[in-house]
């Protein structure tokens, strides 16, 4: 369009034989109440139409159409009126532009139209993180706007080495997705692998990062293969570690890949703490993770199967706490864990104003009632409360859900085989995790085979200031 800036808009849209852009737009948006095709003033030497979706365009962007001299004006006036650049496009390009909030200028017999960027998206303001709160660190998070999220990353990393590759996903939704990576830090093989997987995606639409992760592929049916975060600073740290980040239009979460098992107990503010403090907190989270997974099974094993491994005092105390309980230990434990998960899920799904109250009252009242009714023992209530508490210490929400499911399998193994069942479950999980890969990188990195793109901070934080000089490799 730059070559036609000395022409009027009317002459820039000369009719061509078979040109039917306006009819094509009306046919494509037939049945849509918010589609408008407005004829402009009589100043033009022919019919000039302004097509847009009224619910997606700001009225201030359409004021230029009220100028009676608009049709005879130089084409560059559009930029002065609208405050945005414009381009030419055929019918598919114009349809896509309208769906994104653009405006199309056309004539009934033209084959192409002038596309104006006039979108007036409704979006949430940049607010504090909702799920990754920190005491030390930035207090802002991504929102549902793709442009805003990209801008937040540009503000965090002011370097031309931060590259952004864009694509669209979904035949019906045309959802924008972007892949961030550092030119001199990320492995080009990883970047090419991600682009190839995007090219293989065939779907009508996509709404969230969880759907995108499943479409990108992976052999895991349970464990998450990538970290999702709402914090730009955490994404920036991952990019400096040689990883890639994926942002998706319409969701406030970014995907960081490849993911390793140790990433899921890394908090956002660990980078701001002293090295030994950060390692201590991560070790604490790992112990909490193992406690959440194996404590209920260990309780069942030593109170019903391997009773002889206890000291006499412990066995007598456990037997005394279970006096009058009519159920076997395994059934008793399954019951209390099921009720506990119901309370946790209710607290998540209820409105925030009453969720915490219902969870607290329900937990206290229900716990006291089942103890007095001799349905479960006092000792088991302590075990169940510890299990719930350690689950909340796990930083990543997805990994917390995985642990909530896996503890039932461990519990069943311990109820049948005792301590041997615990060892067997642990061995099976280690073997399973060792076979997982996240975008070509071992899931147990750096304990397993290392790839160039992955740089774990579990031990490197102990090196203090030397860490700033390291590169992935």
N, C-alpha and C positions, 0 to 999 in steps of 0.2 A: 504493500500500500504506500510505501514511502515515495515511490516514483510518481504518484498521482496527487501529491499534496497541492499542486497548483490548479487542480480541477475542482469543480463543484461536486458535492456528494452525488447529485443526480447523474453527472457524466461518469463518475466512478462506478456506477451501477448500470452500465449500458445493457439493454435487453439483448438476449441472444436467442437464436432459434432453439426451441425446446426448453427454454429456461422456465422453471416452475418452482423456484425456491419457496415462495410464499405459500403456494398450495401444498408443498411438501411439509412445511412447518405446521400448517393447519391440520393436515392429516395425521402427522405424528403426535400432535397434542390434542387430538379430538377427544372430547369428553372431560377435559381438564378445565375446571371452572376458573382457575386463576390464570389461564393463558390469555394474553391480550395481543391483538394485532391492530394497532391504532394508526390510522392514516394521518399524516402530518399536514401542515398548513398548505394553502393553495399557492404558495410562492414557487414551489418546484414546478418545472415544466412537465410534470407527470406525477404519477402516484408513487409516493414514498411512504413506506410502512415501518413502524417501530414495533418489534415483536419482543415480548418478555413475559416472565411469570411474575405477576404482581406481588406474590407472597415472598419473593426472594430478591426483589430489587428495591433499593431505597428511593423514595420519591424525589429526594434532592438530586439524584443522578439523572432524572428525566426532565429537569427544568429546561434544558437546551431545546427541547421539542416545541416549547412555547414561543420561541423566537420566530417571527414571521419571515425573517430573511435566512432562516436556517438552510433551506433547500438550495439557495444560491450561494451559500457561504463556502469559503475555502474549506477543504476537508480537514485541515489542521485545527479548525475551530472546535472540533469535537473534543480534542485533548484539553482545550481551554475551558470548555463548558463542563465536561464530565470529570476532568482531572485524572484521566487515565489514558493509556495507549490503546490502540485498536489494531485490528488485523482483519484480513479477508478470510472467508472460509466457505466450503461447500455445505451441502445439506447435512451430512453426518457431523461435521465440525460445529455447525450452528445448533443442531439439536443438543449436542453435548454441552455447548456453551450456555444454552438456556437452562439446562438442568443444573448447571453450576451457579446460576444467578446472573448470567450475562444478558446482554441485550443485543438484538440483531436488527440492523437497518437493511432493508431490501425493497425490491420492486416486484410486482407480480410476475414479470417475465425475465428476471435475472437468475443466473445459475449460481451465483455466490452472493454473500452478504457481508456487511461490515459488522464485526463482532466487537462489542464494547464491554469492558470489565466494569460492571455496575453492581456486583453482588453486595448484598447487605445481610451477611450471615448473623444469625442469633447464636451467641456463644457465651459460655461462662467465663467470668473474669479469672485471672491468675490468682489462685488462693494458696493457702498453706496445704501441705500434704495431709491426706486423710488417713492413710494406712502406714506411712513411714515417718512417724514423728521423731524428731531429734532434739537434743538439748543444745548441742553445738553444731552449727551448720546453716546453710541457706534455708529460708522458710517459704519457699515457693515451689510449685509443682506444675506438671503438665496439665492441660485441659483438653477438651474434645476438638479443638481447632488445630488442623494440620499446620497451617501457617504460623500460628502462635508457637507451637511446639518446635518447629524448625527455627524460628527466631530466638527462642530461649536457648537452643543449642548454639546458635551463632554468637549469642552474647557470652556464653560460657567459654567458648573456644574461638578466639579472634585470630584465626589463621587460615590462609588459603589451602593449607594441607588437609583441612577437614572437607572431605568430599561427600556429596549427596547424589545418590542415584535414585531416580523416581520411576514409578510405574503405576499402572492402574490394575485393580483386581475386581472381577465380577462382571459378567455380561450385562446384568441388569443394574447393579449399583455403581459401577465404575469408581470404586473406592480408591483414593490415592494412597500410596504407600511409598515411603522413602527409606533408603538404606544409608546410614552414616558410617564412614570409616576414615581412618587417618592414612593418608597416602603413603607415608614412609614407615608406618608401624604395623598396619594390618597386612596379613598374608594375602597376596593377590589370588592365590588358589581358593582361599575361603570366600573372598568377594565373588569370584567367578562361580563358585558352587552355589552361593545364595542366589545370584542372578539366574542361574540355570533352573533352580527349584521354583523361583517365581514364574519363569516362563512356562513351566509345566502345570501350573495351577489352572484348573478349569472348574469354575463354579458360577452359579447365578449371582451370588452376592456374599459379602462378608461383613460382619458387624463388630467383631472384637478380636483382640490379640490371641485369645485362646483358639478360635477357629483358624486363624492364620498359622499358628504353630502346628496344628494338626495337618493343614494343607501343605506346609513346607516339608513334611515328612519326618520320620523318626520311628524307630522300632519299639520305643517304650510305650506300654499301655498304662503305666501307672506313674512313674517318676517324671517330673517336668524336665525337659531338655534345654530349657533356656530360662533366664531370669526375666521377670517382668517388674518394672519399677515405674514410679511416677515422679522420680526426682531427677532433674537435669544434671545435678552434680555427680550423682552415681553413674549416670550414662557417660559423662565426660571422663570419669576415672576409668571406666571400662574401655573406652576408646583409646585412652593413653596406654592401656595395657595390651593393645593389639587386637581388641575384639571389634565386632560390628554391632550397630544398634539399628533397630527397625522401628519407625514411627508410622502409625496408621491413622488415617483421618477418621474422626468420630469416636476415638477412645483416648482416655488420659494416661494410658500406660504405654511404655516403650519396651521393646524386647531387646535384651542383651544376649548375644550369642558369640561363641559357643558357651554353654553352661557346664560347670563342673559341680560335683556334689558339695564341695566346700563353699561354693558361692551362696548356698541357700541358708547359711547361718552367718552371713556377713551383713552387718548393719551399715546404714548409710553414714553414720558418724564415726565409724571405726578409723577412717582416714584422718580424722581430726584429733585423735587421742594419741597419747604417748605409746610407743611401740609395744612395751611390755603390758600396758593396760589393755591395749587392743587384743593382743594374743590371749591374755587372761580371759577377757570377755568372750572371745570366740571359743576358747576351750570350755568355758562354762556353758555356752550354748550347745556345744557338741555333747557334753555330759547330760544336759537336759534332754537332748534329742534321744540319746540311748536310754535314758531313764523312762521317758515317755513310751518308748517302743517295747522295752523288756520288763519293766517293773511289774505290771499285772501278771504276766506269764511267770515271772520268778516267784511271785507270791503264791500262785496256784501250784507251782512245782514243789515248793518246800513245805506246803501245808497239806497236800493231798497225795503226792507221788513220792517224792524223796524226803519223807519226814525224818529219816535217820541221819540226814546231814546236819540237822539243827542241834544246837545245844538243848538240853532237857528243859531249861527255863523258857527258851523261846517256844518250844513245842507246847508246853503247858499254857503259856500266855495266849498262843494262837487258839488252842483248844478251848480255853476259858472264854475268849471273846466270841466264839462260835456257838456257845451253849444255847440251845433252844432254836437255832437256825435250821429250818427244815430242808434246805436245799444243799446239794453237793457244792464244793468250793467253786468248781468250774461254772456251774449254773449261776451261783451267787455273783461271781465276778462279771459274767456276761450281762447279768441284769443291771448291776450298778453302772457299768460302763455304757450300756445302752441308754439308761436314764440320763446319765451325765452328758452324752452326746446330744440327746434331745434338748436338754436345757441350753447347751451352747448354741445349737442351731436356732432355737427360739430367740435367744438374745441377739443373734445376727439378723434375723428376718423381721423382728418387731421394729416399730418406729423407735428412733433414738431416744425420744422423750420417756418412753416406758420400758425400753428393752433392758437397760441396766437394772431397773427396779424389779422387773419380773424375774430376771435371772437370779438376782440376789435373794429375793423372797422365796422364789421357787426352790432354789438350792438349799437354803436353810430349813425351810418347812419340810420339804420332801426328805432331806437327809435325816432330820430328827424323827420324822414319822416312821421311816423304814427301819431305823434302829430300834425304836420303841416297839415296833411290831415284830421284831426278831426276824425280819426278812434278810438282812445282811448284818455282818459283824462290825464292831467298832473299828477293828484293825483294817478291814477292807475299805471303810470309808476314808481312812487316812491314805491308803494306797491310791484310791480313786481320785482324791483331791490332789495328791502329788502328781498323778498322771495328767490331770487337767492343767495344773499350773505349769508344768514343764512343756506342755504343748503350746502354751501362749508365749513361751520364751523363744520358740523357733521363729526366726525373723520372717521367712517367706511364707505367705498364706498358702500357696500351692503345696509346698512341702509339708506344712501342718496338716493339710487334708490327707496327704499320702500317709502320714504317720497315724492318723486317726483310723484309717482302714487297715494298715498293716498290723497294728497291735492286736487285732482280732485273730489274724492268722497265727501270730506268735503265741497268743493265748491258747488257741486250740492245740498247737503243737506241744506246748508245755503241759496242758491238761492230759494229753495222751502219753507222752514220753518223758515228762518231767524235765530235769536239767538237760538231758540228752536232746530233747525236743528244742530247747532254747538254742543249744549249740548248732543243731541241724538247721534251724531257721536262719541263724546268723550266717552260716556258711552258704546257704542258698542265696541270701540277699547279696553277699559279697560277690559270689560268682555271677549273679545276674547283673549287678552294677558294673563289674569289670568288663562285661560284654557290651555295655551301652556306649554309644558314641553320640556326641552332639556336634553336628556339622563337621564330622571327620575328626573330632578331638575326643580322646578318652574321657569318659565321665568321671573317672577317679583321678584325673590330673591334679597335682603332679605326682601322686603316688603310683599311678599307672604310666603307660607310655605317654610321653610328653610330645606336644606339637609346638611348632614355633610360635603359633599365634596365641598360645595361652600362657599367661604369666600370673601365677597365684601369689597372693600376698600373705598367706598363712605364716610363712617363715621369713619372707623378705622384709616384713615390718621390723623384725629384730635387728636389721642392719642399719636402722636409723636413717641418717641423712644420705647414706650411700644409695638408698632406694631411688632418689631423684635422678641418678645418673644411669639407671638401668634401662635397657630396652628389651622388648620381648625377644626371646630367643633361647 
